[in-house]
Amino acid sequence: MKCARHWLDCPSSLTHGNMIQRVIFTREDPENPGVEGAVMRNIESFARAYLEPGVSSVPHVNRGIQETFFVVDGEGILLTDDGEQPIRQGNGIYVPPDVSHTFINSGNKPLEFVIVVEVVPNGTEVEAKTALISNYCGNPMGIGHWKFLDRAVFAGTPNELIHDRKNRMVQRHAVLVVVMDPMQTSDSHPHTTDKDEIWYMLKGEGVHVVGEEMVIHKPGMAIQVAPCSPGHTLINHTDEPLMAFYIAAAVYRVEDDGSYTRVLEPLPGSRAAKK
């Protein structure tokens, strides 16, 4: 399956100085078609990364970039200009542009993250000016697509993260942790090319059908399900629950009445928009 990759199959690199990462997916580049893993239109990159015990990252400031971290395992400290905050498994951390941030692994095992990077194009803005931390465990549970039990990672915080006020457009995203009980199946539903939707398996496994292909979705594997036709569905065929990290990003036009209409193109100024 073209849009399915396990982090172990991806090359290693460094980010934030001492953080070891494997970039699983990147944004598609019209000038370099066919690059493995280059399957996204709105998100710049999706990676699995970790800090070794007792190691800290180098203080880092993003220019024109926002990052979303999800702590998959371990515990540590996030250091910003606002001080130190503890982080642990299940925490989502949103870091807007121009915010200095350092991660410290204060535990005795690797501090493991999923990292989502999004470009904030020139002429756009973000509302958050400081890092946000939220844990999905304390957020309300919902039900989606028949059998998904989901909790928002950032419940109570804005999901309209990148604003293009000149063109009245906004890039919104949803960040969830999804649980599926044994011997359950979700409904099959399609996605078009205007949306990124990534499923990263944390625990358990299931059969993921995307379009006319299928794969056993195991821990450490990420699948970008958009676009897909006639649809995609996830089936837990085992006798154990499965758990997945989910992020979706798409661009909307803000109408006069305040409602949103999905548009087919990325935000103006992003690399994917320059076709």
SVG drawing of the C-alpha trace seen along z (x, -y; Angstrom):
<svg xmlns="http://www.w3.org/2000/svg" viewBox="-25 -41 47 54">
<polyline fill="none" stroke="black" stroke-width="0.4" points="0.0,0.0 1.6,-3.3 0.4,-5.4 1.3,-2.9 4.7,-3.1 6.2,-1.7 8.6,-4.0 11.3,-1.2 11.3,-1.4 12.2,-5.1 15.7,-6.6 16.9,-8.1 17.8,-11.8 18.2,-14.3 15.8,-17.1 15.9,-19.6 19.6,-18.8 19.5,-15.5 16.1,-14.1 16.3,-11.0 13.5,-10.9 12.2,-8.9 10.1,-10.9 7.3,-8.7 5.3,-11.1 6.1,-14.5 4.2,-17.0 3.9,-16.1 6.3,-18.1 5.2,-18.6 8.8,-19.2 9.9,-15.8 7.0,-13.4 7.3,-9.8 9.3,-10.5 8.5,-7.7 6.2,-8.9 5.5,-12.3 1.7,-11.9 0.3,-15.0 -1.1,-18.3 -1.6,-20.4 0.8,-18.9 4.6,-19.3 5.8,-16.2 4.7,-13.4 7.4,-11.6 8.2,-9.3 10.9,-10.6 12.5,-10.0 14.9,-11.3 17.1,-8.9 17.0,-8.8 18.8,-11.8 19.1,-13.6 17.6,-17.0 16.9,-18.6 18.6,-21.8 16.5,-25.0 14.6,-25.5 12.6,-28.2 10.5,-27.7 10.1,-30.4 7.0,-30.1 6.4,-26.6 4.0,-25.2 4.5,-21.8 2.2,-19.3 3.8,-16.7 2.1,-13.7 3.8,-11.8 3.5,-8.1 5.6,-6.8 7.8,-8.1 7.9,-11.2 9.9,-14.4 9.8,-18.2 8.9,-20.9 10.9,-24.1 9.7,-27.3 9.9,-31.0 6.9,-30.4 8.9,-27.9 9.0,-24.2 6.0,-21.9 5.9,-18.1 4.8,-16.0 3.9,-12.3 2.3,-9.7 -1.0,-11.0 0.0,-14.6 -0.4,-16.7 1.9,-19.7 1.2,-22.4 4.1,-24.8 3.3,-27.9 5.9,-29.8 8.5,-31.9 8.2,-30.0 11.5,-28.7 11.0,-25.1 13.3,-22.4 12.4,-18.8 14.1,-17.0 13.9,-13.3 13.8,-13.0 12.7,-9.4 14.6,-6.0 13.3,-5.0 13.0,-6.7 10.7,-9.7 8.8,-8.9 6.8,-11.3 4.8,-11.6 5.6,-15.0 3.4,-16.8 4.9,-19.8 2.8,-22.4 4.0,-25.5 2.4,-28.8 2.6,-30.6 3.5,-34.3 0.4,-36.5 -1.2,-34.0 -1.3,-34.0 -1.9,-31.8 -3.9,-32.8 -1.8,-30.9 1.3,-32.7 2.5,-30.2 2.8,-26.4 -0.4,-24.5 -0.4,-21.2 -3.4,-18.9 -3.9,-15.2 -6.6,-13.2 -7.4,-11.1 -9.3,-13.9 -11.3,-14.8 -14.9,-13.6 -15.3,-10.5 -17.3,-10.5 -18.3,-7.9 -17.5,-8.2 -18.1,-6.1 -20.2,-3.5 -17.5,-2.0 -14.6,-4.5 -14.4,-5.6 -12.4,-8.9 -11.1,-11.6 -9.8,-14.9 -6.2,-15.6 -6.8,-19.4 -10.4,-19.6 -11.3,-23.1 -8.6,-24.7 -9.1,-26.3 -8.7,-23.9 -8.7,-26.8 -4.9,-27.1 -3.7,-28.9 -5.7,-32.0 -5.5,-33.6 -7.7,-36.6 -7.1,-38.3 -8.5,-35.4 -10.9,-34.4 -9.5,-30.9 -8.4,-28.8 -6.6,-25.5 -8.2,-23.5 -7.2,-20.2 -8.5,-17.5 -6.2,-15.6 -7.6,-12.5 -6.8,-9.3 -9.1,-6.5 -9.9,-3.2 -11.7,-0.3 -13.0,2.7 -12.4,6.3 -14.3,7.7 -15.7,4.4 -15.7,2.6 -16.2,-1.0 -18.3,-2.2 -16.7,-2.7 -16.4,-6.4 -14.5,-8.2 -12.1,-11.2 -11.1,-13.5 -7.7,-15.0 -8.3,-18.2 -7.7,-16.5 -4.8,-14.8 -5.9,-12.1 -3.3,-10.0 -3.8,-7.0 -0.8,-5.9 -1.3,-2.6 -0.3,-2.8 -1.5,0.5 -3.2,3.6 -3.8,4.2 -6.5,4.1 -7.3,4.7 -7.3,1.3 -9.0,1.2 -8.2,-1.9 -9.8,-2.0 -9.3,1.4 -6.2,2.3 -5.9,3.6 -3.1,4.0 -2.7,5.3 -2.3,2.1 0.3,2.8 1.8,0.6 4.3,-1.8 2.7,-1.9 1.1,-5.1 -1.5,-5.2 -2.5,-8.3 -6.1,-7.4 -6.9,-10.5 -7.8,-10.4 -9.6,-7.1 -12.5,-5.7 -14.8,-4.0 -13.7,-4.6 -11.7,-3.3 -12.6,-1.3 -10.8,0.1 -11.6,3.6 -10.5,4.9 -10.3,8.6 -8.6,9.5 -9.7,10.2 -7.8,7.1 -8.7,3.4 -6.7,1.3 -5.6,-2.3 -4.5,-4.8 -3.3,-8.4 -5.3,-10.4 -4.7,-13.7 -6.7,-15.3 -6.0,-18.7 -8.0,-20.5 -8.5,-24.1 -11.9,-25.9 -13.3,-29.2 -15.0,-31.3 -18.4,-32.4 -20.3,-35.6 -22.4,-33.8 -19.4,-32.3 -19.9,-28.8 -17.1,-26.8 -16.9,-25.5 -14.2,-23.0 -11.9,-24.1 -9.8,-21.9 -6.5,-23.8 -4.0,-24.3 -3.5,-27.7 -2.0,-30.2 1.8,-30.4 2.3,-26.8 4.5,-24.7 1.6,-22.4 -0.3,-25.5 2.4,-26.4 1.6,-23.9"/>
</svg>
